[in-house]
Amino acid sequence: MKSEVLFVQFWYVSRRYGGARAFHNGFSHVYNQCENIGDFYWVELPEGGQLPIKNGTVYVSVNTYSSLFCALSWSYEYPDVRFVVGGPLIVMDPNLKGLVTEKPLRNNIEFSSKTAEEKIFAQSFRNTSWNIDLPPGSDKCVVSFTNLTGCYWNKCIFCCYDKRGPHYSSVDNLKLDSDREWMVWLTASSTTPEYMVNEFHKLEPNVEYHVHLRADVYVLNVLEQVLARCKGDLVFYIGTECPSNHVLQYMKKGTTVETNKKIIELIAKYGHKFRINVILGWDVLTENDVQEVKEFSQHIGSLPNGCVRLHWLCYPNRDLYHEGVLITSAESGPYKFQEFFAKPNKKQMELNFKLKEIYEENFHVVGCSNVKKLEEIYYNNLD
């Protein structure tokens, strides 16, 4: 190593993407600046491994619990190294309220929700370049591209995103080597209609782009124009949450079931994929809500290229903690994370599980480990 400053990023072999190497390239927007003061160091998950320095400063970009646990373990193993930890996971929980440790945090590690531009270079989203040297042997790659930050709606009762900005990075900055097979995550928590209009016609053919989308009237007004011009292969992650107008109003989602239907129909019409994010754990359900969810699911479930991603209602770092029940969601070594999950009464739990059955009857369902855990807790503790 030429320097006692490291910029640590993580990669792993992704079963989800057929053995592709998935990269948490958190310093890509400041790559040209960082390389002048230190070395980039790629670490494979989940092993972690050794660092090549025993003194100096290590900046760590964490996107998952396992990468954060690596940084925590290093702080013990390298007491003379200063660790500065940031990235998407820290932005979500900057005070680490959900972190439970059997060992105390060391004084040589600090956590920052600031971006690398702000923390290291005292800038504020000024650098819009994008570049990174990937490790060799990466013919099929999954990378993240920070196109926008925050959420332009930012009103849902369970929201964990800051309304930050401005940060706008054009896909013109995203240079993809034609010798590799690419999957690109556009990391905005909700991609704006303006961004789609201005940028999606520039997307490369034969590249799969993953996009988080709000299914609201603003998106609906531009989506057909956007999809008609787009050459990239799109996978939309849609925050439907619960396809009932009553529940959508309760969660302050700012949209309707009908708007969700129209947007998903357009996505299917143009041959793109959709992943509908839905949430269980509501405490306001009625039989009418169940019927509305059933009608939506039977219709949308018949469309091609779709599935449902199932979650349980969680309130991260919000004033609604007291409404939750504490269960372990992830752990590694002496560290574990705990999250606060909603715990409706018996009648509401039964209605929530009716929704779960409807989703499973009409869609391929993924991502429901927390739901299975809570279902087990519920049925093991019936009165």
Buried (B, 14 or more C-beta within 10 A) or exposed (E): EEBBBBBBBBBBEBEEBEEBBBBBBBBBBBBEBBBEEBBBBBBEBEEBEEBEBEEBBBBBBBBBBBBBBBBBBBBEEBEEBBBBBBBBBBBBBBEBBBBBEEEEBBEBBBBBBBBBBBBBBEBEBEBBEBBBEBEEEBEBBBBBBBBBBBBBBEEBEBBBBBEBEEBBBEBEBBEBEEEBBBBBBBBBBBBBBEBBBBBBBBBBEEBBBBBBBBBBBBBBEBBBBBBEEBEBBBBBBBBBBBBBBBBBEBBEBBBBBEBBBBBBEBBBEEEBBBBBBBBBBBBBBEEEBBEBBBBBBEBBBEBEEBBBBBBBBBBBBBEBEEBBEEBEBBEBEBBBBBBBBBBBEEEBBEBBBBBBEBBBEBBEBEBBEBBEBBBEEBEEEEE
